[in-house]
Amino acid sequence: MDFAKDMRHEPTKAENLLWQMLRGKKLEGMKFRRQEPLGPYIVDFLCHDHKLIIEADGNQHAQSASDIDRDSYFESQGYRVLRFWNDEIENDCDAVAQKILRETNVI
């Protein structure tokens, strides 16, 4: 999908920080892909092995009905969705990493 490819070349600051933490199996050997098409959507980060989607959200996602629909779709496909606010990623990457590890039962 060309749109997903374009999005990989223009990440937000939070997406870039999160990608630096996840890329190359740096987080306990888990393989993540970024800006990955999944069904009719594009997810920020996807770990197929753990059926885990991670989304980095800005203020535009507050109380978003479309995010609720997206999450429902992913859950119906057997995926879990973790959403982090951009400022949460930018200010406390360690806490974000710990939450991901707890969610995947790695720790």
N, C-alpha and C positions, 0 to 999 in steps of 0.2 A: 504494500500500500504506500503510495507516494507521500501521502499526508503524514503517516507515521515516520517515514524517513526524514521528512522535513523537520518534524518535531524533535528528532534526535539531534539535529544540528543547531537547535535553538532552545536549549533547556533553560529553565529558570535557575536562579542561584540555589534554591532549595533542592531542585531536581539534580543539579550538578553535584552538590554535596552528598546527597543520598547515593547517587551513582558511584561516586568515588568510594563509598563505604561498601557497596554491593558488588561492584564489577570484579571480574577475575576470580570469582569464588572466594573473595576476601572474608566474607562473613560465614565462618565455620563451614566452608566448602560448598555452600549453597550456590547454585547457578541461577542468576537472574538475567532476564532480558529486559531492555528498556524500550518504551514506546512500542509495545507489541500489540498487533491486532488480535482481538479475541472476540469472536462472534461479530456483532455489528459495532463493536467499540474498539478503542485503542486505550490500553492501560499504561500507566506510567512505568511500573516494574512488575515483572511476572516471574515467579519461580514455579515451573511446571511440576517439579518433583514433590513440592509441598502443597501444590494447588493453592498458592498464596499470591494475592495481588496487593501491591502497595501503591497508594496514591498520595502524591504531595499536593496539598490543597491550599489555594489562596483564599482571600475573602469572598471571591465570587462564588465559592462553593457553600457558603453558610446557608443553611436551610434550603438546600437545592433539591427540588423534586426530581430533577433528572438524575442526580447522584443516587437517590433512593431507588429509582427504577434500574439504574445500572447495577447497583449492588444486589438488588433482587435477582436480576438476570444472572449475574456471576454466581450467586449462591445456589440458584437452581441448577447450575452446571457443575456444582461441587466445589467451587472456589471460596476461599475466605478472603475478605477485603479488610485491609488495615489502611486507615486514613490518618495522615499526619498533617497538621497545619505547617505552612512554610516556616513560620517563626519558631515552631517547636524543633524542626529539623536544623535550622540555622543556629539556634541557641543551645541545643542539648542533643547532639548526635548520639552520644553514648546512651542516653535514655531511650532513644528511638531504636538503636541496635538491640538493647536489652529486651524491649517489647517484642521486636521481631523474633528474637531467639526464644523468648517464652512462648510466643504464639506457635512456633514450629516445633516446640518441645525439644529444642537443642540444648537448653539449659534447664 
